[in-house]
């Protein structure tokens, strides 16, 4: 407070700049924090003290214009018609303000998924420029890849034009330009991977002559820190190493490295004791290098390595063939990373249980044959068994709506729409495009949408609206791969997923005591979240589903 008041009290340029206050000007203040996305606040009325840190009794003269508790001793003032910058302590926030006529409006950012930020550099060598960050193009996206740039450095860009193609955790999405200008610098070229959401990927400027000034531009650490908090956070192992010397420096210096003991007790970590037991090593024969002479894992490993070399040298030769294994490291795609993370979270945090039934599909196959004859006559696409399964699952969800729900800590969320995700395997990984309102659509419409979305998934061209908003999932390994029965992992935040196996011929009892018949049965397994779907509710849903499969004409009612 004292430093800020003193510097602006002696600034004649600001004190005597009456036009700065009186003219129809506006101030744009941009804030970049570690906890929020870039935001822009437009101050139309300069007399609003709550926006710029003025006290209730402060007047708008030059000496008190920026008086307030928002500014730290790190400050700088220049001509009021140019850029005014005040920096807060490192790690808290960066504030910059620029005066301009109110008609010259810039981009307005709200909290949400945005793909660029406005930044006016404090370096006099750099003109005003726009920093474009990696956008968050899906709810689960934490990082993305640049597939290719459609614009080159120095080219003019206009609102709505596609700058580049971004590979997200779900698909490849086109990123459009938001403002008119020139692409001055590309910081991550074609094929760049592992770019954190919010990390700067390009720079644009308003004037073409400013492009050359960004030839050697690189974002500073303070600019990129808010975009990737995980990279700057100290790791837990380092924290432990720093804390141990701080709490007990004296015993480590004064005591020897030999294991200390109370009587016959030897102090060792649980992992070190376990290793000693596994390798039949007397723990008392090992010297500890940990705090207070404590035996740690590294001491055991050093002891075992020394013992193996002394006992038998030929043993090393026996291990050399394993080092010559031929292998290929295949990098993870974004969809595989996200799928692995979400399924691991699902299996660890959701209490799964499974219900399996066998459904007779003879009538279903007969109805499918009749419908496909009509489809071929009218030029429509053939209806698959999976299409009929999707329709039956959607109608069963409408009949037992408790299964069309998700869990939150405060309530159950029961969905009014029945949107079925369909698992599709591709070379890049597993995709789950969604059939929305499947309970209200005909079989022909479902068949068309499934084939269309499956092709888009294989082409890696799904849009967010193609896979978001599902309330239940169906996965089928029976038809394509002949898997008889399997249990699937729930796709959070949903509460159920249906795993469909293959149909097979079975012998069943006939009308008489010595008679038998043949019938086709298909095994299906429902994976349930026990927090939402109790056993009886799950069984009720399976009964409804089986009824639709074994009496498919009821789906037409």
C-alpha positions as CSV (number, residue, x, y, z in Angstrom):
1,X,0.0,0.0,0.0
2,X,2.7,2.5,1.0
3,X,4.9,1.8,-2.0
4,X,2.1,2.0,-4.5
5,X,0.7,5.2,-3.0
6,X,4.2,6.8,-3.1
7,X,5.0,6.0,-6.7
8,X,1.7,7.2,-8.0
9,X,1.8,10.4,-5.9
10,X,5.0,11.4,-7.6
11,X,3.9,10.5,-11.1
12,X,3.0,13.8,-12.7
13,X,1.9,12.1,-15.9
14,X,-0.9,10.3,-14.2
15,X,-1.8,13.1,-11.8
16,X,-2.2,15.7,-14.6
17,X,-3.9,13.4,-17.1
18,X,-7.4,14.7,-16.8
19,X,-8.4,13.3,-20.2
20,X,-7.5,9.9,-19.0
21,X,-10.5,10.0,-16.6
22,X,-12.9,12.2,-18.5
23,X,-12.9,10.8,-22.0
24,X,-15.0,7.9,-23.1
25,X,-12.4,5.3,-22.4
26,X,-12.6,1.8,-21.0
27,X,-10.1,-0.2,-19.1
28,X,-9.6,-3.9,-19.7
29,X,-8.2,-5.8,-16.8
30,X,-7.0,-9.4,-17.4
31,X,-6.2,-11.8,-14.6
32,X,-4.4,-15.1,-14.8
33,X,-4.5,-17.2,-11.7
34,X,-3.6,-20.8,-10.8
35,X,-7.2,-21.6,-10.1
36,X,-9.2,-20.2,-12.9
37,X,-9.2,-19.9,-16.7
38,X,-8.4,-16.6,-18.3
39,X,-11.1,-14.0,-17.6
40,X,-11.6,-10.5,-18.8
41,X,-13.5,-7.8,-17.0
42,X,-14.5,-4.6,-18.8
43,X,-14.8,-1.6,-16.6
44,X,-17.2,0.8,-18.4
45,X,-17.4,3.2,-15.5
46,X,-14.0,4.2,-14.1
47,X,-15.6,5.4,-10.9
48,X,-16.4,1.9,-9.6
49,X,-14.0,1.5,-6.7
50,X,-14.7,-2.2,-6.2
51,X,-13.2,-3.0,-9.6
52,X,-9.9,-1.3,-9.2
53,X,-9.2,-1.3,-5.5
54,X,-10.2,2.2,-4.5
55,X,-11.4,2.9,-1.0
56,X,-14.8,4.5,-0.3
57,X,-13.3,7.9,0.2
58,X,-10.8,7.8,-2.6
59,X,-11.1,10.2,-5.5
60,X,-10.1,9.7,-9.1
61,X,-7.0,11.9,-9.1
62,X,-3.7,10.7,-10.4
63,X,-2.1,10.2,-6.9
64,X,-4.8,7.8,-5.7
65,X,-6.0,6.1,-8.8
66,X,-4.3,2.8,-8.1
67,X,-4.3,3.0,-4.3
68,X,-5.5,-0.2,-2.8
69,X,-4.5,-3.5,-1.3
70,X,-4.5,-5.4,-4.6
71,X,-1.0,-4.2,-5.6
72,X,2.3,-5.3,-4.1
73,X,5.6,-3.4,-4.0
74,X,6.4,-4.8,-7.4
75,X,4.8,-2.2,-9.7
76,X,5.5,0.0,-12.7
77,X,3.8,3.1,-14.2
78,X,4.1,4.5,-17.7
79,X,2.1,6.9,-19.9
80,X,-1.6,6.5,-19.1
81,X,-2.4,6.2,-22.8
82,X,-0.2,3.2,-23.0
83,X,-0.1,0.0,-21.0
84,X,-0.4,0.1,-17.2
85,X,1.0,-2.9,-15.4
86,X,1.1,-4.0,-11.8
87,X,2.4,-7.4,-10.9
88,X,1.4,-9.3,-7.8
89,X,3.6,-11.7,-5.9
90,X,4.8,-14.7,-7.9
91,X,2.3,-17.5,-7.9
92,X,-0.7,-15.5,-7.0
93,X,-1.8,-13.5,-10.0
94,X,-0.7,-11.3,-12.9
95,X,-2.7,-8.1,-13.6
96,X,-2.4,-6.0,-16.7
97,X,-4.5,-3.1,-17.8
98,X,-4.6,-1.2,-21.1
99,X,-6.7,1.8,-21.9
100,X,-8.6,2.1,-25.2
101,X,-11.7,3.5,-26.7
102,X,-14.8,1.6,-25.6
103,X,-15.6,0.8,-29.2
104,X,-12.4,-1.2,-29.6
105,X,-13.6,-4.3,-27.7
106,X,-11.4,-7.3,-27.4
107,X,-12.3,-10.9,-26.7
108,X,-14.4,-11.5,-23.6
109,X,-13.6,-14.7,-21.7
110,X,-15.8,-16.3,-19.2
111,X,-15.0,-19.3,-17.0
112,X,-15.4,-22.3,-19.2
113,X,-13.8,-24.0,-22.1
114,X,-11.8,-21.3,-24.0
115,X,-8.9,-21.6,-26.4
116,X,-7.0,-18.4,-26.1
117,X,-6.1,-15.6,-23.8
118,X,-5.3,-11.9,-24.3
119,X,-1.9,-10.8,-22.9
120,X,-0.2,-7.4,-23.2
121,X,3.5,-8.0,-22.5
122,X,5.4,-5.8,-20.0
123,X,8.5,-6.2,-22.3
124,X,8.7,-3.0,-24.4
125,X,10.2,-5.0,-27.2
126,X,7.0,-7.0,-27.7
127,X,3.8,-5.4,-29.0
128,X,0.3,-6.4,-27.8
129,X,-0.4,-10.0,-28.7
130,X,-2.8,-12.8,-28.1
131,X,-1.6,-16.1,-26.5
132,X,-3.6,-19.1,-27.7
133,X,-3.7,-21.9,-25.2
134,X,-4.5,-25.6,-25.6
135,X,-8.3,-25.7,-25.4
136,X,-10.3,-28.1,-23.2
137,X,-12.5,-29.8,-25.9
138,X,-14.1,-32.5,-23.7
139,X,-15.0,-32.8,-20.1
140,X,-12.3,-35.4,-19.4
141,X,-9.5,-33.8,-21.4
142,X,-6.3,-32.8,-19.5
143,X,-3.8,-32.7,-22.4
144,X,-3.9,-32.9,-26.1
145,X,-1.9,-33.3,-29.3
146,X,-1.5,-31.1,-32.3
147,X,-2.3,-33.2,-35.3
148,X,-1.5,-30.5,-37.9
149,X,-1.5,-26.8,-38.4
150,X,-3.7,-25.5,-41.2
151,X,-2.2,-22.0,-40.9
152,X,1.4,-21.0,-41.2
153,X,3.4,-18.4,-39.4
154,X,2.8,-14.9,-40.9
155,X,-0.5,-15.8,-42.5
156,X,-3.6,-13.7,-41.8
157,X,-6.3,-15.4,-39.7
158,X,-10.0,-14.4,-39.5
159,X,-12.7,-15.4,-37.0
160,X,-14.2,-18.8,-37.8
161,X,-11.1,-20.0,-39.8
162,X,-9.6,-23.3,-38.7
163,X,-6.1,-22.8,-37.1
164,X,-5.2,-26.4,-36.4
165,X,-6.5,-29.9,-35.7
166,X,-6.3,-31.0,-32.1
167,X,-6.3,-34.6,-31.0
168,X,-8.2,-34.9,-27.8
169,X,-8.9,-37.8,-25.6
170,X,-11.9,-38.7,-27.7
171,X,-11.3,-37.5,-31.3
172,X,-9.6,-35.1,-33.6
173,X,-11.3,-31.6,-33.4
174,X,-10.8,-28.5,-35.4
175,X,-9.8,-25.4,-33.4
176,X,-11.1,-22.2,-34.9
177,X,-9.7,-18.7,-34.6
178,X,-11.6,-16.2,-32.4
179,X,-10.2,-12.9,-33.6
180,X,-8.8,-11.3,-36.7
181,X,-5.0,-10.9,-36.9
182,X,-1.8,-12.6,-38.0
183,X,-0.3,-15.9,-36.8
184,X,3.0,-14.7,-35.4
185,X,4.5,-17.8,-33.7
186,X,3.7,-21.5,-33.5
187,X,5.1,-22.9,-30.2
188,X,4.0,-26.5,-30.8
189,X,4.3,-27.8,-34.3
190,X,2.7,-30.7,-36.1
191,X,2.7,-33.9,-34.1
192,X,3.4,-32.3,-30.8
193,X,2.0,-34.4,-28.0
194,X,1.3,-34.2,-24.3
195,X,0.4,-30.5,-24.3
196,X,-1.4,-29.6,-21.1
197,X,-4.8,-27.8,-21.3
198,X,-4.1,-24.1,-21.1
199,X,-0.5,-24.3,-22.2
200,X,0.4,-21.7,-24.9
201,X,0.6,-23.2,-28.4
202,X,0.6,-20.1,-30.6
203,X,0.8,-16.3,-30.7
204,X,-1.2,-14.0,-32.8
205,X,-0.8,-10.2,-33.4
206,X,-3.1,-7.5,-34.8
207,X,-0.5,-5.9,-37.2
208,X,1.4,-7.8,-39.8
209,X,4.6,-5.8,-39.1
210,X,4.7,-7.2,-35.6
211,X,5.1,-10.8,-36.8
212,X,8.8,-10.6,-37.1
213,X,9.2,-9.5,-33.5
214,X,8.1,-12.9,-32.3
215,X,10.6,-14.9,-34.3
216,X,12.5,-16.0,-31.1
217,X,9.6,-15.7,-28.7
218,X,9.3,-18.3,-26.0
219,X,6.8,-18.2,-23.1
220,X,8.2,-17.4,-19.7
221,X,7.9,-19.7,-16.7
222,X,5.4,-17.4,-15.0
223,X,3.1,-17.5,-18.1
224,X,3.1,-21.3,-18.3
225,X,2.9,-22.1,-14.6
226,X,-0.9,-21.5,-14.2
227,X,-1.6,-23.8,-17.2
228,X,0.2,-26.8,-15.7
229,X,0.0,-26.8,-12.0
230,X,1.0,-30.4,-11.7
231,X,4.3,-29.7,-13.3
232,X,5.3,-27.1,-10.7
233,X,4.0,-28.9,-7.7
234,X,6.7,-30.6,-5.6
235,X,6.5,-34.3,-5.7
236,X,5.8,-36.1,-2.4
237,X,9.2,-38.0,-2.4
238,X,11.1,-34.8,-2.6
239,X,9.1,-33.3,0.3
240,X,10.0,-36.3,2.5
241,X,13.7,-36.0,1.8
242,X,13.6,-32.3,2.7
243,X,11.6,-32.9,5.9
244,X,13.8,-35.6,7.4
245,X,17.0,-33.6,7.7
246,X,15.0,-30.6,9.0
247,X,13.4,-32.5,11.9
248,X,16.4,-34.6,13.1
249,X,19.7,-33.3,11.8
250,X,21.7,-33.9,15.0
251,X,21.1,-37.7,15.4
252,X,22.2,-38.3,11.8
253,X,25.5,-36.6,12.3
254,X,26.4,-37.8,15.8
255,X,25.4,-41.5,15.4
256,X,27.1,-44.0,13.3
257,X,25.6,-45.7,10.2
258,X,25.5,-49.1,11.9
259,X,22.0,-50.3,12.7
260,X,20.9,-49.1,16.2
261,X,19.2,-51.6,18.4
262,X,17.5,-51.8,21.7
263,X,18.8,-55.0,23.1
264,X,18.4,-57.6,20.2
265,X,16.1,-55.3,18.2
266,X,17.3,-54.0,14.9
267,X,15.6,-51.0,13.4
268,X,14.6,-51.5,9.7
269,X,11.8,-50.3,7.4
270,X,9.0,-52.8,6.8
271,X,10.0,-53.1,3.1
272,X,13.6,-53.8,4.1
273,X,12.5,-56.6,6.5
274,X,10.3,-58.1,3.8
275,X,13.2,-58.2,1.3
276,X,15.5,-59.7,3.9
277,X,12.9,-62.5,4.6
278,X,12.4,-63.2,0.9
279,X,16.1,-63.6,0.3
280,X,16.9,-65.3,3.7
281,X,19.3,-62.6,4.8
282,X,19.9,-62.0,8.5
283,X,18.9,-58.4,9.0
284,X,21.5,-58.0,11.8
285,X,24.3,-58.5,9.3
286,X,23.4,-55.4,7.3
287,X,24.6,-51.8,8.1
288,X,21.9,-49.2,7.8
289,X,22.3,-45.9,6.1
290,X,18.9,-44.4,7.0
291,X,18.1,-42.0,9.8
292,X,19.5,-43.2,13.2
293,X,21.2,-46.1,11.4
294,X,17.8,-47.5,10.2
295,X,18.1,-50.2,7.5
296,X,16.3,-49.2,4.3
297,X,15.5,-50.9,1.0
298,X,18.7,-49.5,-0.6
299,X,20.8,-51.2,2.0
300,X,19.3,-54.6,1.2
301,X,19.7,-54.1,-2.5
302,X,23.4,-53.2,-2.1
303,X,24.0,-56.2,0.2
304,X,22.3,-58.6,-2.2
305,X,24.2,-57.2,-5.2
306,X,27.5,-57.6,-3.4
307,X,26.7,-61.1,-2.2
308,X,25.6,-62.3,-5.7
309,X,28.9,-61.1,-7.2
310,X,31.0,-62.8,-4.6
311,X,29.1,-66.1,-4.5
312,X,28.8,-66.9,-8.2
313,X,30.0,-64.9,-11.2
314,X,28.4,-67.3,-13.8
315,X,25.0,-66.2,-12.5
316,X,25.5,-62.9,-14.3
317,X,25.9,-64.7,-17.6
318,X,22.6,-66.4,-17.1
319,X,20.8,-63.1,-16.9
320,X,22.3,-61.6,-20.1
321,X,20.0,-63.3,-22.5
322,X,17.0,-61.5,-21.0
323,X,18.7,-58.2,-21.9
324,X,18.6,-59.1,-25.6
325,X,14.8,-59.4,-25.8
326,X,13.5,-57.8,-29.0
327,X,10.6,-55.4,-28.4
328,X,8.9,-52.3,-29.7
329,X,7.6,-49.4,-27.5
330,X,4.3,-48.1,-28.9
331,X,3.3,-44.7,-27.6
332,X,-0.1,-44.3,-25.9
333,X,-2.8,-42.5,-27.8
334,X,-4.8,-39.9,-26.0
335,X,-7.9,-42.1,-26.0
336,X,-6.0,-45.0,-24.5
337,X,-4.6,-42.8,-21.7
338,X,-8.0,-41.4,-20.8
339,X,-9.7,-44.8,-21.1
340,X,-7.1,-46.4,-18.8
341,X,-7.5,-43.6,-16.2
342,X,-11.3,-43.6,-16.2
343,X,-11.6,-47.4,-16.1
344,X,-9.1,-47.6,-13.3
345,X,-11.0,-45.0,-11.3
346,X,-14.2,-46.9,-12.0
347,X,-13.0,-50.2,-10.8
348,X,-11.4,-48.7,-7.7
349,X,-14.2,-46.4,-6.6
350,X,-17.4,-48.1,-7.9
351,X,-18.8,-51.2,-6.1
352,X,-19.4,-53.5,-9.1
353,X,-21.7,-56.5,-9.0
354,X,-22.9,-58.6,-11.9
355,X,-26.1,-60.2,-13.1
356,X,-26.2,-62.7,-15.9
357,X,-29.2,-64.2,-17.8
358,X,-29.6,-66.4,-20.9
359,X,-32.1,-65.1,-23.4
360,X,-33.7,-67.2,-26.1
361,X,-33.2,-65.3,-29.4
362,X,-35.1,-67.5,-31.8
363,X,-38.0,-65.0,-32.2
364,X,-35.6,-62.1,-32.3
365,X,-33.7,-63.7,-35.2
366,X,-37.0,-64.4,-37.0
367,X,-38.2,-60.8,-36.6
368,X,-34.8,-59.5,-37.7
369,X,-35.0,-61.6,-40.9
370,X,-38.4,-60.1,-41.7
371,X,-37.3,-56.6,-41.1
372,X,-34.2,-56.9,-43.2
373,X,-36.3,-58.2,-46.1
374,X,-38.3,-54.9,-45.9
375,X,-35.1,-52.9,-45.5
376,X,-33.6,-54.4,-48.7
377,X,-36.7,-53.7,-50.6
378,X,-36.7,-50.1,-49.6
379,X,-32.9,-49.5,-49.9
380,X,-32.4,-49.2,-46.1
381,X,-29.5,-50.5,-44.1
382,X,-29.7,-54.0,-42.6
383,X,-30.6,-54.2,-38.9
384,X,-28.2,-56.1,-36.7
385,X,-28.8,-58.1,-33.5
386,X,-26.9,-55.3,-31.6
387,X,-29.5,-52.8,-32.9
388,X,-32.3,-54.8,-31.4
389,X,-30.3,-55.2,-28.2
390,X,-29.9,-51.4,-28.0
391,X,-33.7,-50.9,-28.5
392,X,-34.5,-53.5,-25.9
393,X,-32.1,-52.0,-23.4
394,X,-33.5,-48.5,-23.9
395,X,-37.1,-49.7,-23.4
396,X,-36.1,-51.6,-20.3
397,X,-34.5,-48.4,-18.9
398,X,-37.7,-46.5,-19.5
399,X,-39.6,-49.3,-17.7
400,X,-37.1,-49.4,-14.8
401,X,-35.9,-45.8,-14.6
402,X,-33.8,-46.4,-11.4
403,X,-31.2,-48.0,-13.6
404,X,-31.0,-44.9,-15.8
405,X,-29.3,-42.9,-13.0
406,X,-25.9,-41.9,-11.6
407,X,-24.4,-41.4,-8.2
408,X,-23.4,-38.2,-6.5
409,X,-22.4,-37.6,-2.9
410,X,-25.7,-35.8,-2.1
411,X,-28.3,-37.4,-4.3
412,X,-29.2,-39.8,-7.1
413,X,-29.5,-38.2,-10.5
414,X,-32.3,-39.9,-12.5
415,X,-32.2,-39.0,-16.2
416,X,-35.3,-38.4,-18.2
417,X,-33.5,-39.1,-21.5
418,X,-32.4,-42.6,-22.4
419,X,-29.1,-42.1,-24.3
420,X,-27.3,-45.4,-25.0
421,X,-23.5,-45.4,-25.5
422,X,-22.3,-48.1,-27.9
423,X,-18.7,-49.4,-27.5
424,X,-16.7,-49.3,-30.7
425,X,-13.2,-50.7,-30.9
426,X,-10.7,-48.9,-33.3
427,X,-7.0,-48.9,-33.9
428,X,-6.6,-45.9,-31.7
429,X,-8.6,-47.3,-28.8
430,X,-12.1,-47.7,-27.5
431,X,-14.8,-45.1,-28.4
432,X,-18.4,-44.9,-27.0
433,X,-20.6,-42.8,-29.4
434,X,-24.1,-42.2,-28.1
435,X,-27.5,-42.9,-29.5
436,X,-29.7,-40.2,-28.0
437,X,-33.3,-40.9,-27.1
438,X,-32.9,-44.5,-28.2
439,X,-36.2,-45.5,-26.6
440,X,-38.1,-43.1,-28.9
441,X,-36.4,-44.1,-32.2
442,X,-37.2,-46.9,-34.6
443,X,-34.9,-49.8,-35.4
444,X,-34.1,-48.4,-38.8
445,X,-33.0,-45.0,-37.4
446,X,-30.9,-46.7,-34.7
447,X,-29.2,-48.9,-37.3
448,X,-28.4,-45.9,-39.4
449,X,-26.9,-43.9,-36.5
450,X,-24.9,-46.8,-35.1
451,X,-23.2,-47.5,-38.5
452,X,-22.6,-43.8,-39.1
453,X,-21.1,-43.1,-35.7
454,X,-19.0,-46.3,-35.8
455,X,-17.5,-45.2,-39.1
456,X,-16.7,-41.7,-37.6
457,X,-15.0,-43.4,-34.6
458,X,-12.8,-45.5,-36.9
459,X,-12.0,-42.4,-38.9
460,X,-11.2,-40.5,-35.7
461,X,-13.6,-37.8,-36.6
462,X,-16.1,-37.9,-33.7
463,X,-17.3,-34.5,-32.4
464,X,-18.0,-33.9,-28.6
465,X,-21.8,-34.1,-29.3
466,X,-21.3,-37.6,-30.8
467,X,-20.1,-39.2,-27.5
468,X,-21.3,-36.9,-24.6
469,X,-24.5,-37.2,-22.7
470,X,-24.8,-41.0,-22.4
471,X,-26.8,-42.5,-19.5
472,X,-26.2,-46.3,-20.1
473,X,-23.7,-48.3,-22.2
474,X,-24.0,-51.5,-24.3
475,X,-20.8,-53.4,-25.3
476,X,-21.0,-56.5,-27.6
477,X,-18.1,-59.0,-28.0
478,X,-20.4,-61.8,-29.0
479,X,-21.3,-61.0,-32.5
480,X,-17.9,-59.7,-33.7
481,X,-15.6,-62.0,-31.7
482,X,-17.7,-65.0,-30.5
483,X,-17.2,-64.3,-26.8
484,X,-19.7,-66.4,-24.9
485,X,-20.0,-64.2,-21.7
486,X,-18.0,-61.4,-20.1
487,X,-18.2,-58.7,-17.4
488,X,-17.7,-55.1,-18.5
489,X,-16.4,-52.2,-16.4
490,X,-18.9,-49.4,-15.7
491,X,-18.4,-46.2,-17.7
492,X,-18.6,-43.4,-15.1
493,X,-20.7,-41.5,-14.1
494,X,-23.2,-44.1,-15.4
495,X,-24.4,-46.8,-13.1
496,X,-24.8,-49.7,-15.5
497,X,-23.3,-51.4,-18.6
498,X,-24.6,-54.4,-20.5
499,X,-22.1,-56.9,-21.8
500,X,-23.6,-59.0,-24.7
501,X,-22.2,-62.4,-25.6
502,X,-22.7,-64.6,-28.6
503,X,-25.7,-66.7,-29.4
504,X,-25.3,-70.5,-29.5
505,X,-27.5,-73.5,-30.2
506,X,-28.5,-75.5,-27.1
507,X,-30.6,-78.6,-26.5
508,X,-33.7,-78.0,-24.3
509,X,-36.4,-80.4,-23.1
510,X,-39.4,-80.9,-25.4
511,X,-43.1,-81.5,-24.7
512,X,-42.7,-85.2,-23.9
513,X,-40.5,-87.0,-21.4
514,X,-38.2,-88.3,-24.1
515,X,-38.4,-85.3,-26.5
516,X,-35.9,-82.5,-26.9
517,X,-35.6,-79.4,-29.1
518,X,-33.0,-77.0,-30.2
519,X,-33.0,-73.3,-29.4
520,X,-30.5,-70.3,-29.7
521,X,-29.5,-68.6,-26.4
522,X,-27.5,-65.4,-25.9
523,X,-25.8,-64.6,-22.6
524,X,-25.9,-61.1,-21.3
525,X,-24.3,-59.7,-18.1
526,X,-25.3,-56.4,-16.4
527,X,-22.6,-54.7,-14.4
528,X,-24.2,-52.5,-11.7
529,X,-23.1,-49.8,-9.4
530,X,-24.4,-51.1,-6.0
531,X,-24.7,-47.5,-4.6
532,X,-27.4,-46.7,-7.2
533,X,-28.8,-50.1,-8.3
534,X,-29.7,-52.6,-5.6
535,X,-29.8,-56.3,-6.5
536,X,-33.5,-56.4,-6.8
537,X,-33.6,-53.3,-9.0
538,X,-31.0,-54.8,-11.3
539,X,-32.9,-58.1,-11.4
540,X,-36.1,-56.3,-12.3
541,X,-34.3,-54.5,-15.2
542,X,-32.8,-57.8,-16.5
543,X,-36.3,-59.4,-16.4
544,X,-37.7,-56.5,-18.5
545,X,-34.8,-56.7,-20.9
546,X,-35.2,-60.5,-21.3
547,X,-38.9,-60.0,-22.0
548,X,-38.2,-57.6,-24.9
549,X,-35.6,-59.9,-26.4
550,X,-37.7,-63.1,-26.1
551,X,-40.9,-61.3,-27.3
552,X,-39.5,-58.7,-29.7
553,X,-42.9,-57.8,-31.1
554,X,-43.6,-56.1,-27.8
555,X,-40.9,-53.5,-28.7
556,X,-43.2,-52.3,-31.4
557,X,-46.1,-51.5,-29.1
